Amino acid sequence: MTRNVAFVLFDRTKLIDVTGPLQVFNDARTASGLPAYAISLVSETGGPIATDTGIALETRPFSICASAPPDTLLVSGGQSALEAANSEALLAFLAGVAGKCRRLGSICLGAFILARGGHLDGRRATTHWEDCEQFRRDFPAIEVREDSIFEEDRGIWTSAGVTAGIDMALAMVEEDLGRAEALRLARSLVLYVKRTGGQRQFSAALHQQVTSRGDRFDALVAEIRSDLAADLSVPRLAEMARMSERNFSRLFTQTMGASPAQFIEELRVEAACEAIQRGDASVSRAPFLFGFGNAERMRRAFQRRKGISPSDYEARFGPSRLPSAS
């Protein structure tokens, strides 16, 4: 069975908010290998809609959904969604079609449009983390989950910032076609089938790039990441940085916002999580591959960083736990 998915667009919508999830649905296949979804882009009047990048996407008018409501209707995002939330035509369209769709959802700041129409009242929802406080102030009847990648509450879905729309689309595919197909798509698109952590959880390396004051330790961090099983004690790191231990520890902590030990632990846990999720390393091998030394040290590090044991992490996210396709 082919399911219809419609994306609601408006002027200056964020391009990736549309094309990211669209690619997931486009690439999904049924058990017989046929396309699982038929996709439409709709707008108030139809025709080309200019995105925030200047690239225009061709759309069809809202009226096509009146005679044939889609199975899934997703409202796109971008900063212009805050303005589009005041469009009487858009709100009237959503009011007329929402109850006829199996799934209603939004991507990023598109949640403001659903909220303005009252579709999220009394429900859990999320949006881009930078706008969650405004979202909470503007719509007190909504339970805002500011660190969620996406939320689903009684058939209405909302996703967090930008690429989180891709995570949400994968979850919808998993609901429709099974986890095996979602994993196939994730591997094909080089994505996680379920991203770990919340939307504000930057990787350790990215966090370092964003928060460090200068590039003094960039080369050192690259060397650390190249072999996490190596001796990465403070004496060894100081030697690699050609500094005294005391000066290295002080300057590293000041620059990176974490002590050397904390930073190394975060990198090791992150690398172990990625390997476990991909199936490249078992929980029994990971302590030695990533420099924890033994299983108990890795367990304590996972509890500190993830709030979960390595074995529980593998049970939840490891590919060996995938059910067969439905």
C-alpha positions, 0 to 999 in steps of 0.5 A: 500500500502506498501512503500519501505524504504532503508537506505544507510550504510557505514563503522562505521556508527552510529548504532542508526542513522539507528536503531532508524528511522528503528524501527519507520518504522518497527512498522508503520501500515496501517489502516487495521493493516498491515505493512506499510513499507518494509525496506532494508539496502544497501551498496556499496558491500552488506554484513555486515557493521560494525557500530560505536559500533562494531555491524554489520548490514547485507546489500544488494548491491546498485544494488538492488535499480537500478531495483526497486528504493525505495519510501524513501532513507535515508543516515545514519550518524555518524562521518564516514559520513564525510569520506564517503562523498568522496566515488565516488561509493556512490555519483554516486549511489545517483546521479543515484537513487535520482531522482527516489525516492519520498523522499530523506533524511539524518540522522545527519552527513549524510547531508554532503553526500547529500551536497557533491552530490549537492542534497541540493544546494539552499535548507534548511537543518540541521545536528548535531549542533556541525557540523553546522558551518563546514557544512555552510563553506563547502557548502555555497549554502545551507541554514543551519538551525542549531537549527532545529530538521529536515528540509524538502525542496521540498522532501529532508529531513535532520535531526539533531543530532542522535535521531532527525532521529527518529523525522524525521521518525515520521514526514514521517509516519505522512505525509504518514499515518496521525497524529493518526498513528504517535501519536500511534507510539510515544506513543508506543515508548515513544516519542513525536510525535513532539519534542518541541524546537530546537536540542540545547534546553536541558531540564532544569534538563539535562542542570543542570547536564551538566553545574553545577560545582559539585553536591551540589544542586542535592538533592535539584533539585530532591526535587524541581522536585518532587512537583513543586506546592509547595512553592519554594520561595527563603526563602523556598529553602534556608531553604531546603538547610540549607543556608542563603537566601543571600548565597543560592541565590549567590551560586545557581546562580553561580553553576546552571547558572540561578537564583533560580526563573529562574530555577524554572520557566524553570522546571515548564514550561517544566513540563507543556509542557510535561503534555499538550502534553500527555493530562495529564493536560489542560491549565486551570488546569496546572497553579495550578498543576505546581505552577504558581499560576494563568493563567496569570503567566503561560502565561507570563512564556510560552511567556518568555520560549517558545515564545508562549501562553499555549493555542497556545501550546495546539492547536499545540501539544495537543493530543485533536487536532489530526485529524482522521487517513487517 
